[in-house]
Amino acid sequence: MATRQQGTDRASGERSGLAAHIAAVQRLRREYRALPADAPVRLAKPTSNLFRFREPATSPPLDVSAFSGVISIDPVERLADVGGMTTYEDLVAATLPHGLMPLVVPQLRTITLGGAVTGLGIESSSFRNGLPHESVQEMEILTGAGDVVTATRDNEHADLFHGFPNSYGTLGYGLRLRVELEPVSPYVHLRHLRFHDAAEAMDALARICADAEHDGQPVDFVDGVAFGPHELYLSLARFTDQRPGPATTRAPTSTTCPSDATRATARATTSPSTTTCGGGTPTGSGARAPSAPSTPSSGRCGRAPSSAPTSTAGWWPGTGAPTSPACSTTTGAGAPRSRSSRTSRWAWSAARSSWSSSTPRSA
């Protein structure tokens, strides 16, 4: 009876969300038609991840605030219908209760689904799941003519569907997207590999991405950072259902919780070991694959490595983790490994290009 009631509530919520979305589309089309013919079309949004200067708009921007929510989630088919202005932070908060996440979660929380598709994106699961637009099944798009069309890979608007990624709004705005989801596990195990030679690090990156494993362990996420020509790290993460036992854990050396960009700095000061860094109740939002170490001398949430270690390990709890007074949690999307290496060659080339500079940056 409870299961039937839950199914009824979910269906009712989906109908309500879809009705609100249809009403928002009709209102937006009226606003679009009311714009002067020569007026530039811009969106009214509270945040932006575009780093460029633009002249102030002289015409009123389109109000797209109604497209910033999750319309429905199908946990059986592992699909989510979301508004184009929905942030990944909000989408993850809605999918985690179902034990699911998007296949690729960009690092910045305020990146929107529509923005990640029209402007592209990449993260540490991209070596097996591709870029964000590759897990989109259909898009509802407001075109320059003021029409709203639904584009899929193989319908009459297939050209628009395939041309929309990386178009930066020149072909229209995404109002609704249907995206694939995948399961998560309760914990993420981290391992940091240190390299003194860039070529060696790149060879290891290519091999790990191609095999989706390292030292006999599966790899679900790959990230990396170069602090200099002779100090480079690969951060490998895998999902697991078990947290480490007391005999293999150690409390963080600092009680200061790092920022989102530095949460994965669990490192040891001796030979390869396992370190517990964090705990805490799952936040449910902004969940993503852990980042690489943020600085070679950071003492937050684990000690900085000496010149001796070549590998360190740590654990990050994901959804369902027990409460702890230590740092906040982070997690990422689970991985049916039959999908592995969808774009491993592309991701490897992009990473090598990113690391060719002497300026430290995350791959």
C-alpha positions as a Markdown table, in Angstrom:
| # | Residue | x | y | z |
|---|---|---|---|---|
| 1 | Met | 0.0 | 0.0 | 0.0 |
| 2 | Ala | 2.8 | 2.4 | 0.9 |
| 3 | Thr | 4.6 | 1.7 | -2.4 |
| 4 | Arg | 1.3 | 2.3 | -4.4 |
| 5 | Gln | 0.8 | 5.6 | -2.5 |
| 6 | Gln | 4.4 | 6.7 | -3.2 |
| 7 | Gly | 3.9 | 5.9 | -6.9 |
| 8 | Thr | 0.6 | 7.9 | -6.9 |
| 9 | Asp | 2.3 | 10.9 | -5.2 |
| 10 | Arg | 5.2 | 10.8 | -7.6 |
| 11 | Ala | 2.9 | 10.7 | -10.7 |
| 12 | Ser | 0.8 | 13.6 | -9.2 |
| 13 | Gly | 4.0 | 15.6 | -8.6 |
| 14 | Glu | 5.2 | 15.0 | -12.2 |
| 15 | Arg | 1.9 | 16.2 | -13.7 |
| 16 | Ser | 2.0 | 19.3 | -11.5 |
| 17 | Gly | 5.6 | 20.0 | -12.6 |
| 18 | Leu | 4.9 | 19.5 | -16.2 |
| 19 | Ala | 1.8 | 21.7 | -16.1 |
| 20 | Ala | 3.9 | 24.5 | -14.5 |
| 21 | His | 6.5 | 24.0 | -17.2 |
| 22 | Ile | 4.1 | 24.3 | -20.0 |
| 23 | Ala | 2.6 | 27.5 | -18.5 |
| 24 | Ala | 6.2 | 28.9 | -18.2 |
| 25 | Val | 6.9 | 28.1 | -21.9 |
| 26 | Gln | 3.8 | 30.0 | -23.0 |
| 27 | Arg | 4.6 | 33.0 | -20.9 |
| 28 | Leu | 8.2 | 33.1 | -22.2 |
| 29 | Arg | 7.0 | 32.9 | -25.8 |
| 30 | Arg | 4.8 | 36.0 | -25.2 |
| 31 | Glu | 7.7 | 37.9 | -23.7 |
| 32 | Tyr | 9.9 | 36.9 | -26.6 |
| 33 | Arg | 7.4 | 38.1 | -29.2 |
| 34 | Ala | 7.1 | 41.5 | -27.3 |
| 35 | Leu | 10.8 | 42.2 | -27.7 |
| 36 | Pro | 11.7 | 44.9 | -30.4 |
| 37 | Ala | 12.9 | 43.3 | -33.6 |
| 38 | Asp | 16.4 | 44.7 | -33.3 |
| 39 | Ala | 16.8 | 44.0 | -29.6 |
| 40 | Pro | 19.5 | 41.6 | -28.5 |
| 41 | Val | 18.1 | 38.6 | -26.6 |
| 42 | Arg | 19.5 | 38.0 | -23.2 |
| 43 | Leu | 18.5 | 35.9 | -20.2 |
| 44 | Ala | 17.8 | 37.3 | -16.8 |
| 45 | Lys | 19.7 | 35.1 | -14.3 |
| 46 | Pro | 21.2 | 35.7 | -10.9 |
| 47 | Thr | 24.5 | 34.0 | -11.6 |
| 48 | Ser | 26.9 | 33.5 | -14.5 |
| 49 | Asn | 30.0 | 31.4 | -15.1 |
| 50 | Leu | 31.0 | 33.4 | -18.1 |
| 51 | Phe | 34.1 | 35.4 | -17.5 |
| 52 | Arg | 34.0 | 38.2 | -20.1 |
| 53 | Phe | 33.0 | 41.8 | -20.3 |
| 54 | Arg | 29.7 | 42.8 | -22.0 |
| 55 | Glu | 27.9 | 46.0 | -22.6 |
| 56 | Pro | 24.8 | 46.5 | -20.5 |
| 57 | Ala | 21.6 | 45.4 | -22.1 |
| 58 | Thr | 19.3 | 48.1 | -23.3 |
| 59 | Ser | 16.2 | 45.9 | -23.7 |
| 60 | Pro | 14.6 | 43.8 | -20.9 |
| 61 | Pro | 16.1 | 40.3 | -20.6 |
| 62 | Leu | 13.9 | 37.3 | -20.7 |
| 63 | Asp | 12.8 | 36.0 | -17.3 |
| 64 | Val | 13.8 | 32.3 | -17.3 |
| 65 | Ser | 13.5 | 31.8 | -13.5 |
| 66 | Ala | 10.6 | 29.4 | -14.0 |
| 67 | Phe | 13.0 | 27.0 | -15.7 |
| 68 | Ser | 15.3 | 26.5 | -12.8 |
| 69 | Gly | 13.8 | 23.4 | -11.2 |
| 70 | Val | 13.6 | 19.6 | -11.6 |
| 71 | Ile | 10.4 | 18.7 | -13.4 |
| 72 | Ser | 10.4 | 14.9 | -12.8 |
| 73 | Ile | 12.7 | 12.0 | -12.0 |
| 74 | Asp | 12.1 | 8.4 | -13.2 |
| 75 | Pro | 14.2 | 6.2 | -10.9 |
| 76 | Val | 13.3 | 3.1 | -12.9 |
| 77 | Glu | 14.4 | 4.4 | -16.3 |
| 78 | Arg | 17.1 | 6.5 | -14.6 |
| 79 | Leu | 16.0 | 9.7 | -16.3 |
| 80 | Ala | 15.4 | 13.2 | -15.1 |
| 81 | Asp | 13.5 | 16.0 | -16.8 |
| 82 | Val | 14.9 | 19.4 | -15.7 |
| 83 | Gly | 14.5 | 23.0 | -16.7 |
| 84 | Gly | 17.4 | 24.4 | -18.6 |
| 85 | Met | 18.3 | 26.9 | -15.9 |
| 86 | Thr | 18.5 | 24.2 | -13.2 |
| 87 | Thr | 21.8 | 24.1 | -11.5 |
| 88 | Tyr | 23.7 | 20.8 | -11.0 |
| 89 | Glu | 23.6 | 21.5 | -7.3 |
| 90 | Asp | 19.7 | 21.4 | -7.3 |
| 91 | Leu | 19.6 | 18.4 | -9.7 |
| 92 | Val | 21.9 | 16.4 | -7.5 |
| 93 | Ala | 19.9 | 17.3 | -4.4 |
| 94 | Ala | 16.9 | 15.8 | -6.1 |
| 95 | Thr | 18.5 | 12.7 | -7.5 |
| 96 | Leu | 20.5 | 11.5 | -4.4 |
| 97 | Pro | 17.4 | 10.4 | -2.5 |
| 98 | His | 16.9 | 8.0 | -5.3 |
| 99 | Gly | 20.5 | 6.8 | -5.1 |
| 100 | Leu | 21.2 | 8.4 | -8.5 |
| 101 | Met | 23.3 | 11.2 | -10.0 |
| 102 | Pro | 23.9 | 12.7 | -13.4 |
| 103 | Leu | 26.6 | 10.9 | -15.4 |
| 104 | Val | 28.8 | 14.0 | -15.4 |
| 105 | Val | 28.7 | 16.7 | -12.7 |
| 106 | Pro | 30.7 | 19.8 | -13.4 |
| 107 | Gln | 32.8 | 21.2 | -10.5 |
| 108 | Leu | 31.1 | 24.5 | -10.1 |
| 109 | Arg | 27.7 | 24.2 | -8.3 |
| 110 | Thr | 26.0 | 27.0 | -10.2 |
| 111 | Ile | 26.6 | 25.6 | -13.6 |
| 112 | Thr | 23.2 | 25.0 | -15.2 |
| 113 | Leu | 22.1 | 22.0 | -17.3 |
| 114 | Gly | 21.5 | 24.2 | -20.3 |
| 115 | Gly | 24.8 | 26.0 | -19.9 |
| 116 | Ala | 26.8 | 22.8 | -19.6 |
| 117 | Val | 25.2 | 21.6 | -22.9 |
| 118 | Thr | 25.3 | 24.8 | -25.0 |
| 119 | Gly | 28.8 | 25.7 | -23.6 |
| 120 | Leu | 30.2 | 22.2 | -23.1 |
| 121 | Gly | 31.7 | 20.9 | -19.9 |
| 122 | Ile | 34.0 | 18.1 | -18.6 |
| 123 | Glu | 34.7 | 16.5 | -15.3 |
| 124 | Ser | 36.5 | 13.5 | -13.7 |
| 125 | Ser | 33.9 | 10.9 | -14.9 |
| 126 | Ser | 34.1 | 12.1 | -18.5 |
| 127 | Phe | 36.7 | 9.5 | -19.5 |
| 128 | Arg | 34.0 | 6.9 | -19.3 |
| 129 | Asn | 30.7 | 9.0 | -19.6 |
| 130 | Gly | 31.7 | 11.6 | -22.1 |
| 131 | Leu | 30.7 | 15.3 | -21.9 |
| 132 | Pro | 27.4 | 16.5 | -20.3 |
| 133 | His | 25.6 | 16.7 | -23.6 |
| 134 | Glu | 26.3 | 13.1 | -24.4 |
| 135 | Ser | 23.9 | 11.9 | -21.7 |
| 136 | Val | 21.1 | 14.1 | -22.9 |
| 137 | Gln | 18.2 | 12.3 | -24.6 |
| 138 | Glu | 16.1 | 15.2 | -25.7 |
| 139 | Met | 16.0 | 19.0 | -25.5 |
| 140 | Glu | 13.1 | 21.5 | -25.7 |
| 141 | Ile | 14.6 | 24.6 | -27.3 |
| 142 | Leu | 13.4 | 28.1 | -27.9 |
| 143 | Thr | 14.6 | 29.0 | -31.3 |
| 144 | Gly | 15.5 | 32.4 | -32.8 |
| 145 | Ala | 12.1 | 32.4 | -34.6 |
| 146 | Gly | 10.3 | 32.2 | -31.3 |
| 147 | Asp | 9.2 | 28.6 | -31.8 |
| 148 | Val | 9.7 | 25.9 | -29.2 |
| 149 | Val | 10.7 | 22.5 | -30.6 |
| 150 | Thr | 11.6 | 19.2 | -29.0 |
| 151 | Ala | 14.8 | 17.9 | -30.5 |
| 152 | Thr | 16.2 | 14.3 | -30.2 |
| 153 | Arg | 18.9 | 12.4 | -31.8 |
| 154 | Asp | 16.7 | 11.0 | -34.6 |
| 155 | Asn | 13.6 | 13.1 | -35.0 |
| 156 | Glu | 12.9 | 15.9 | -37.5 |
| 157 | His | 15.0 | 18.3 | -35.4 |
| 158 | Ala | 18.0 | 16.0 | -35.1 |
| 159 | Asp | 20.3 | 18.6 | -36.8 |
| 160 | Leu | 19.4 | 21.1 | -34.1 |
| 161 | Phe | 20.0 | 18.4 | -31.4 |
| 162 | His | 23.5 | 17.6 | -32.7 |
| 163 | Gly | 24.4 | 21.2 | -33.4 |
| 164 | Phe | 23.2 | 22.7 | -30.1 |
| 165 | Pro | 26.2 | 21.6 | -28.0 |
| 166 | Asn | 28.9 | 24.3 | -28.0 |
| 167 | Ser | 26.6 | 26.8 | -29.8 |
| 168 | Tyr | 26.7 | 29.3 | -26.9 |
| 169 | Gly | 23.0 | 30.3 | -27.4 |
| 170 | Thr | 23.4 | 31.1 | -31.1 |
| 171 | Leu | 20.8 | 28.4 | -32.0 |
| 172 | Gly | 18.4 | 29.0 | -29.2 |
| 173 | Tyr | 18.0 | 28.4 | -25.5 |
| 174 | Gly | 17.4 | 25.0 | -23.8 |
| 175 | Leu | 14.1 | 25.2 | -21.8 |
| 176 | Arg | 13.9 | 21.5 | -20.8 |
| 177 | Leu | 16.4 | 18.6 | -21.0 |
| 178 | Arg | 15.9 | 14.9 | -20.4 |
| 179 | Val | 19.2 | 13.5 | -19.0 |
| 180 | Glu | 20.4 | 10.1 | -18.1 |
| 181 | Leu | 21.2 | 9.2 | -14.5 |
| 182 | Glu | 23.3 | 6.4 | -12.9 |
| 183 | Pro | 23.6 | 4.9 | -9.4 |
| 184 | Val | 25.9 | 6.0 | -6.6 |
| 185 | Ser | 27.5 | 4.1 | -3.8 |
| 186 | Pro | 27.7 | 5.2 | -0.1 |
| 187 | Tyr | 31.4 | 5.9 | -0.2 |
| 188 | Val | 34.2 | 7.0 | -2.5 |
| 189 | His | 37.8 | 5.7 | -2.0 |
| 190 | Leu | 40.5 | 8.2 | -3.1 |
| 191 | Arg | 44.0 | 7.4 | -4.1 |
| 192 | His | 46.6 | 10.1 | -5.0 |
| 193 | Leu | 49.5 | 9.1 | -7.2 |
| 194 | Arg | 52.6 | 11.3 | -7.3 |
| 195 | Phe | 54.8 | 11.7 | -10.3 |
| 196 | His | 58.1 | 13.4 | -10.8 |
| 197 | Asp | 58.0 | 13.3 | -14.6 |
| 198 | Ala | 55.2 | 14.8 | -16.8 |
| 199 | Ala | 55.5 | 12.2 | -19.6 |
| 200 | Glu | 55.2 | 9.4 | -17.1 |
| 201 | Ala | 52.1 | 11.0 | -15.6 |
| 202 | Met | 50.5 | 11.4 | -19.0 |
| 203 | Asp | 51.3 | 7.8 | -19.9 |
| 204 | Ala | 49.7 | 6.6 | -16.6 |
| 205 | Leu | 46.7 | 8.9 | -17.3 |
| 206 | Ala | 46.2 | 7.4 | -20.8 |
| 207 | Arg | 46.5 | 3.8 | -19.5 |
| 208 | Ile | 44.1 | 4.4 | -16.5 |
| 209 | Cys | 41.5 | 6.1 | -18.6 |
| 210 | Ala | 41.7 | 3.3 | -21.3 |
| 211 | Asp | 41.5 | 0.4 | -18.7 |
| 212 | Ala | 39.3 | 2.1 | -16.1 |
| 213 | Glu | 41.4 | 0.5 | -13.4 |
| 214 | His | 44.7 | 0.8 | -11.6 |
| 215 | Asp | 46.6 | -1.9 | -9.7 |
| 216 | Gly | 43.6 | -4.3 | -10.0 |
| 217 | Gln | 41.1 | -1.8 | -8.6 |
| 218 | Pro | 38.3 | -0.2 | -10.7 |
| 219 | Val | 38.6 | 3.6 | -11.3 |
| 220 | Asp | 35.4 | 5.6 | -11.6 |
| 221 | Phe | 36.9 | 9.1 | -11.6 |
| 222 | Val | 40.2 | 10.5 | -12.7 |
| 223 | Asp | 41.5 | 14.0 | -11.9 |
| 224 | Gly | 44.9 | 15.6 | -11.8 |
| 225 | Val | 47.0 | 18.6 | -11.0 |
| 226 | Ala | 50.5 | 19.8 | -11.8 |
| 227 | Phe | 52.3 | 21.9 | -9.1 |
| 228 | Gly | 55.4 | 22.1 | -11.2 |
| 229 | Pro | 57.5 | 20.3 | -13.9 |
| 230 | His | 58.5 | 17.6 | -11.4 |
| 231 | Glu | 55.5 | 17.4 | -9.0 |
| 232 | Leu | 52.3 | 16.1 | -10.6 |
| 233 | Tyr | 49.5 | 14.1 | -9.1 |
| 234 | Leu | 46.7 | 11.9 | -10.4 |
| 235 | Ser | 43.7 | 11.5 | -8.1 |
| 236 | Leu | 41.8 | 8.2 | -8.6 |
| 237 | Ala | 38.4 | 7.5 | -7.1 |
| 238 | Arg | 36.3 | 4.4 | -7.0 |
| 239 | Phe | 32.9 | 3.7 | -5.5 |
| 240 | Thr | 32.6 | 1.3 | -2.6 |
| 241 | Asp | 29.8 | 0.1 | -0.3 |
| 242 | Gln | 32.1 | -0.2 | 2.7 |
| 243 | Arg | 33.9 | 2.4 | 4.8 |
| 244 | Pro | 37.4 | 1.6 | 6.1 |
| 245 | Gly | 37.7 | -0.1 | 9.4 |
| 246 | Pro | 39.2 | 1.6 | 12.6 |
| 247 | Ala | 42.5 | -0.1 | 12.1 |
| 248 | Thr | 43.2 | 1.5 | 8.8 |
| 249 | Thr | 41.8 | 5.0 | 9.6 |
| 250 | Arg | 43.3 | 8.1 | 11.1 |
| 251 | Ala | 41.7 | 11.3 | 12.2 |
| 252 | Pro | 42.4 | 14.5 | 10.2 |
| 253 | Thr | 45.3 | 16.6 | 11.5 |
| 254 | Ser | 43.1 | 19.8 | 11.2 |
| 255 | Thr | 39.6 | 20.5 | 12.2 |
| 256 | Thr | 39.2 | 23.2 | 9.6 |
| 257 | Cys | 37.0 | 22.0 | 6.8 |
| 258 | Pro | 38.4 | 22.9 | 3.4 |
| 259 | Ser | 36.4 | 24.5 | 0.6 |
| 260 | Asp | 34.8 | 22.4 | -2.1 |
| 261 | Ala | 37.8 | 22.8 | -4.3 |
| 262 | Thr | 40.2 | 21.4 | -1.7 |
| 263 | Arg | 38.1 | 18.7 | 0.0 |
| 264 | Ala | 40.1 | 15.8 | -1.5 |
| 265 | Thr | 43.5 | 16.7 | 0.1 |
| 266 | Ala | 43.8 | 13.5 | 2.2 |
| 267 | Arg | 47.5 | 12.7 | 2.1 |
| 268 | Ala | 49.9 | 10.8 | 4.3 |
| 269 | Thr | 53.5 | 11.7 | 5.3 |
| 270 | Thr | 55.0 | 8.3 | 4.8 |
| 271 | Ser | 54.7 | 5.4 | 2.3 |
| 272 | Pro | 51.4 | 4.5 | 0.7 |
| 273 | Ser | 48.7 | 4.3 | 3.4 |
| 274 | Thr | 45.0 | 4.8 | 3.9 |
| 275 | Thr | 43.7 | 8.0 | 5.5 |
| 276 | Thr | 40.2 | 9.0 | 6.6 |
| 277 | Cys | 39.5 | 12.6 | 5.7 |
| 278 | Gly | 36.1 | 13.9 | 6.6 |
| 279 | Gly | 32.9 | 12.3 | 7.6 |
| 280 | Gly | 29.8 | 14.4 | 8.2 |
| 281 | Thr | 26.3 | 14.1 | 7.2 |
| 282 | Pro | 25.9 | 14.1 | 3.3 |
| 283 | Thr | 25.0 | 17.5 | 2.0 |
| 284 | Gly | 23.0 | 16.1 | -0.9 |
| 285 | Ser | 24.0 | 19.1 | -3.1 |
| 286 | Gly | 27.0 | 19.9 | -5.1 |
| 287 | Ala | 27.9 | 16.2 | -5.0 |
| 288 | Arg | 30.6 | 15.4 | -7.5 |
| 289 | Ala | 33.8 | 13.4 | -8.0 |
| 290 | Pro | 36.6 | 14.6 | -5.6 |
| 291 | Ser | 39.1 | 17.1 | -6.9 |
| 292 | Ala | 42.9 | 16.6 | -6.9 |
| 293 | Pro | 45.1 | 18.0 | -4.2 |
| 294 | Ser | 44.9 | 21.7 | -4.1 |
| 295 | Thr | 48.3 | 22.8 | -3.0 |
| 296 | Pro | 51.6 | 21.0 | -2.2 |
| 297 | Ser | 51.8 | 22.5 | 1.3 |
| 298 | Ser | 48.2 | 22.3 | 2.4 |
| 299 | Gly | 47.7 | 21.0 | 5.9 |
| 300 | Arg | 44.0 | 21.0 | 5.9 |
| 301 | Cys | 42.1 | 17.8 | 6.3 |
| 302 | Gly | 45.3 | 15.6 | 6.1 |
| 303 | Arg | 49.0 | 16.4 | 6.1 |
| 304 | Ala | 51.0 | 17.6 | 3.1 |
| 305 | Pro | 53.2 | 14.9 | 1.5 |
| 306 | Ser | 57.0 | 14.8 | 1.9 |
| 307 | Ser | 59.1 | 14.1 | -1.1 |
| 308 | Ala | 59.1 | 10.4 | -0.3 |
| 309 | Pro | 55.5 | 9.1 | -0.9 |
| 310 | Thr | 54.3 | 8.2 | -4.4 |
| 311 | Ser | 50.8 | 7.2 | -3.4 |
| 312 | Thr | 48.3 | 8.1 | -0.7 |
| 313 | Ala | 44.7 | 7.1 | -0.1 |
| 314 | Gly | 41.7 | 8.4 | 1.6 |
| 315 | Trp | 38.0 | 7.9 | 2.0 |
| 316 | Trp | 35.0 | 10.2 | 1.3 |
| 317 | Pro | 31.6 | 9.2 | 2.4 |
| 318 | Gly | 28.8 | 9.7 | 0.0 |
| 319 | Thr | 25.0 | 9.5 | 0.4 |
| 320 | Gly | 24.0 | 7.6 | 3.4 |
| 321 | Ala | 27.2 | 8.2 | 5.4 |
| 322 | Pro | 27.0 | 8.3 | 9.2 |
| 323 | Thr | 27.3 | 11.6 | 11.1 |
| 324 | Ser | 30.8 | 12.7 | 12.1 |
| 325 | Pro | 32.1 | 16.1 | 13.4 |
| 326 | Ala | 34.8 | 16.2 | 10.8 |
| 327 | Cys | 34.6 | 17.8 | 7.3 |
| 328 | Ser | 31.6 | 17.9 | 4.9 |
| 329 | Thr | 31.1 | 15.2 | 2.3 |
| 330 | Thr | 31.4 | 14.8 | -1.4 |
| 331 | Thr | 30.6 | 12.1 | -3.8 |
| 332 | Gly | 30.1 | 11.5 | -7.5 |
| 333 | Ala | 28.0 | 9.5 | -10.0 |
| 334 | Gly | 28.1 | 5.7 | -10.0 |
| 335 | Ala | 29.3 | 3.9 | -13.0 |
| 336 | Pro | 28.1 | 0.8 | -14.9 |
| 337 | Arg | 31.5 | 0.1 | -16.4 |
| 338 | Ser | 30.0 | -1.2 | -19.6 |
| 339 | Arg | 29.9 | 2.6 | -20.6 |
| 340 | Ser | 33.6 | 3.1 | -19.8 |
| 341 | Ser | 36.0 | 4.9 | -22.2 |
| 342 | Arg | 33.2 | 6.6 | -24.2 |
| 343 | Thr | 35.5 | 9.5 | -24.8 |
| 344 | Ser | 38.7 | 8.3 | -23.1 |
| 345 | Arg | 40.9 | 9.3 | -26.1 |
| 346 | Trp | 39.4 | 12.8 | -26.3 |
| 347 | Ala | 39.7 | 13.2 | -22.5 |
| 348 | Trp | 43.3 | 12.1 | -22.6 |
| 349 | Ser | 44.2 | 14.5 | -25.4 |
| 350 | Ala | 42.5 | 17.4 | -23.5 |
| 351 | Ala | 44.3 | 16.5 | -20.3 |
| 352 | Arg | 47.6 | 16.4 | -22.0 |
| 353 | Ser | 47.0 | 19.7 | -23.7 |
| 354 | Ser | 45.9 | 21.2 | -20.3 |
| 355 | Trp | 49.1 | 20.0 | -18.6 |
| 356 | Ser | 51.4 | 21.3 | -21.3 |
| 357 | Ser | 51.6 | 24.6 | -19.5 |
| 358 | Ser | 53.8 | 25.1 | -16.5 |
| 359 | Thr | 51.0 | 26.9 | -14.7 |
| 360 | Pro | 49.3 | 24.6 | -12.1 |
| 361 | Arg | 45.8 | 23.8 | -13.1 |
| 362 | Ser | 43.4 | 20.9 | -12.7 |
| 363 | Ala | 43.0 | 18.6 | -15.7 |
